[in-house]
Amino acid sequence: MNFLATLLQSQPDLPPAAQQALALMAPVFMILGLVILAILMIPFWFICKKAGLSPWLTLLNLVPFGGLILLYVLAFAEWKVAPVPQMAYPPPYPQPPMPPQA
C-alpha cells in the first residue's frame, strides 16, 4: 500500500486517468491477496486438525516462508491420530476336523 502511495506521489506527470486506475486497482489486489491467503490456509487448517496438531499452526502461512516451515512440521511430526481399526471378523481359518461319528 505504501508503494502505491509513493508511486502516485512520485509521478507528477502521470495522467489523471492512470492515477485513478492505480487507485482503483489497490483494493482489488488486496481482496485478491486475501482470497489467495484463504485458499492456502483452509486446507492447512484441516490437515493440522487431522494430524492431531494445533490448527493455529496455519498462521505460519502469514510469515514469509512460513508455509514451507509448516510443510516440514507436518512432514516430520508424529501424527497423533488413532490407528486404523482392525477387521471386524477374523481371517478365515480352515475348519477344525469333525469328531468321529459313532
Secondary structure in CASP SS format (residue, H / E / C, confidence):
PFRMAT SS
TARGET T0000
AUTHOR 0000-0000-0000
METHOD secondary structure of the structure
MODEL  1
M C 1.00
N H 1.00
F H 1.00
L H 1.00
A H 1.00
T H 1.00
L H 1.00
L H 1.00
Q H 1.00
S H 1.00
Q C 1.00
P C 1.00
D C 1.00
L C 1.00
P C 1.00
P H 1.00
A H 1.00
A H 1.00
Q H 1.00
Q H 1.00
A H 1.00
L H 1.00
A H 1.00
L H 1.00
M H 1.00
A H 1.00
P H 1.00
V H 1.00
F H 1.00
M H 1.00
I H 1.00
L H 1.00
G H 1.00
L H 1.00
V H 1.00
I H 1.00
L H 1.00
A H 1.00
I H 1.00
L H 1.00
M H 1.00
I H 1.00
P H 1.00
F H 1.00
W H 1.00
F H 1.00
I H 1.00
C H 1.00
K H 1.00
K H 1.00
A C 1.00
G C 1.00
L C 1.00
S C 1.00
P H 1.00
W H 1.00
L H 1.00
T H 1.00
L H 1.00
L H 1.00
N H 1.00
L H 1.00
V C 1.00
P C 1.00
F C 1.00
G H 1.00
G H 1.00
L H 1.00
I H 1.00
L H 1.00
L H 1.00
Y H 1.00
V H 1.00
L H 1.00
A H 1.00
F H 1.00
A C 1.00
E C 1.00
W C 1.00
K C 1.00
V C 1.00
A C 1.00
P C 1.00
V C 1.00
P C 1.00
Q C 1.00
M C 1.00
A C 1.00
Y C 1.00
P C 1.00
P C 1.00
P C 1.00
Y C 1.00
P C 1.00
Q C 1.00
P C 1.00
P C 1.00
M C 1.00
P C 1.00
P C 1.00
Q C 1.00
A C 1.00
END
